[in-house]
């Protein structure tokens, strides 16, 4: 029983971080039809930038902010140089282009920061006793923070002027353009926001397992899974799916090793695509 | 993608066959004149080219991008390993058979599920399936050797009743060349058959193909299986060349490289993927010899790849596409 409660907590915390990664990915997909293969690598770079800033200043919150801003700027550069020329082409070419970006970013990180694992120290000290475990407060704080950031994104999209621009572009980009919304600018801004979300989640995740230049692919894959399970381009769906999939993986890791527990989320993905390809947590389309 | 021109009698493709003959002759001579390192390199290009060509059946002819070809390639390797480790004396024929059966079985499984999905969903599902195989192979240490993989000895090249000899690098190159040329001619024949025409019409316009009355899903399943079989064949060849099977080759990076080969060389040409593989591997070799660059060769290579996607989407041989399919 206590195993189940511990794993529930674990799944919720992991789910919140994953939800943050996935919300960036789903935002980019929903608006630009771009499947961003480099999303996990932006996260990885963000974590490295965060670790470096933390090393210099010792201030975790500053590191979080700087990482988000730097990676957002990188996102702008990437979008303008590689993705903008591909608008209007087959969506598959954007997968290939972002895959190329992913290769470059990964090797750049290896070149810049080397193959060793970087640690990000925990910003919130202390832990509390949960049955036989000392559960760190930091993890709880991370989940709450992730929730706040996602909530902020949601409020921005719902009520902010530019958020409304973004949603209008999602719904009908020709009409949005006709109403005077600068659609190309919205594209760039959305890519920047998605990149910043990825970078922030990288810094948040950093203290869990350390930062390596290969951590990106794992996140890309998991974010893809939850984005498809939750319904492509659907923010709420992706968040629910992140928590759902993370919980399932946590429970599965009671029985099998964590490496094998990943298969559970693969199976969820395949079943979703077969029986409900529009996503688990969205109303049935008419 | 341009529409097919109306059927008209084909001019005999003399130029094509002359070019084909010249390339094959050059490849036959290559191991005799090249130093050992480049000899091996040429063989590797053929093996990776075969893998990329198998993927071209899907990318170039059916319009489905597979990000999961490492699964078929890897299972080909492990199938060959199984035959060479369990059967004494090791037999070349059985290695091929086991490898093809393993890759084919994986292909049936993947095809059944993945072909129900389209575009990026197909790409993601093939990626996920290949990761499933990767996780299984990586964690099932008792059977697959886990992270360390399996090592074995090379079988003898045997033609029953006629001849049996150990492989030398030169004869192995010729063996690979023979397999690759036969596979190429076979796949070329398939893509020009009525079946291949249906695949191409799926690429051009899937709803219309369905409306004409073709059972699109069935054609897609067969296409994925064919592609998987040839990918498995290249896996067997690679295992034979290197005498090991390792989980790294089931990992997604291999699938990504396969797609890169196709894009660089030119999709929908069958020869393009070979060119792409040669271009990529040569570039990698050259870049990794530069000072300061070494293991970071993927940075310039990735940038070249992105530039090619933007400015040369048809690939190096794209301009020959019409002629290569004549």
Contacts between the chains, C-beta under 8 A, distances in Angstrom:
chain1	res1	chain2	res2	distance
A	35	B	120	5.0
A	35	B	123	7.7
A	35	B	124	7.5
A	82	B	306	5.4
A	82	B	310	6.9
A	85	B	310	5.0
A	86	B	309	7.4
A	86	B	310	6.7
A	89	B	313	7.4
A	91	B	119	6.6
A	91	B	120	6.1
A	92	B	65	5.1
A	92	B	119	6.8
A	92	B	120	6.8
A	92	B	123	7.0
A	93	B	309	5.9
A	93	B	313	6.6
A	95	B	65	7.1
A	95	B	120	6.4
A	95	B	123	6.2
A	96	B	259	6.5
A	96	B	260	7.9
A	96	B	263	5.8
A	96	B	305	7.9
A	96	B	309	5.5
A	97	B	306	5.6
A	97	B	309	5.1
A	97	B	310	7.4
A	99	B	256	5.8
A	99	B	259	7.3
A	100	B	260	7.8
A	100	B	302	4.8
A	100	B	303	7.6
A	100	B	305	4.4
A	100	B	306	4.2
A	100	B	309	6.8
A	101	B	302	7.2
A	101	B	306	6.7
A	103	B	256	7.6
A	103	B	298	5.0
A	103	B	301	7.5
A	103	B	302	4.0
A	103	B	305	7.6
A	104	B	298	6.9
A	104	B	299	5.3
A	104	B	302	3.8
A	104	B	303	6.1
A	104	B	306	7.7
A	106	B	298	7.5
A	107	B	295	7.9
A	107	B	296	5.1
A	107	B	298	4.4
A	107	B	299	4.8
A	107	B	302	7.3
A	108	B	296	7.9
A	108	B	299	6.0
A	110	B	295	7.6
A	110	B	296	6.9
A	111	B	296	4.9
A	111	B	299	7.1
A	217	B	252	6.9
A	221	B	127	7.3
A	221	B	128	7.4
A	221	B	131	6.5
A	221	B	252	8.0
A	224	B	124	5.5
A	224	B	127	7.7
A	224	B	128	7.9
A	225	B	128	7.0
A	228	B	121	7.1
A	228	B	124	6.4
A	257	B	139	6.7
A	259	B	135	6.5
A	259	B	138	7.1
A	259	B	139	5.3
A	260	B	135	6.4
A	260	B	139	5.5
A	262	B	131	7.7
A	262	B	135	5.9
A	263	B	132	5.9
A	263	B	135	5.7
A	263	B	136	7.7
A	266	B	128	5.1
A	266	B	129	7.8
A	266	B	131	6.6
A	266	B	132	5.1
A	266	B	135	8.0
A	269	B	125	7.5
A	269	B	128	5.7
A	270	B	113	5.8
A	270	B	125	6.7
A	270	B	128	6.9
A	270	B	129	7.7
A	273	B	113	7.8
A	273	B	116	7.5
A	273	B	117	5.6
A	273	B	121	6.3
A	273	B	125	5.9
A	274	B	113	6.5
A	274	B	116	6.4
A	277	B	117	6.9
A	277	B	121	7.0
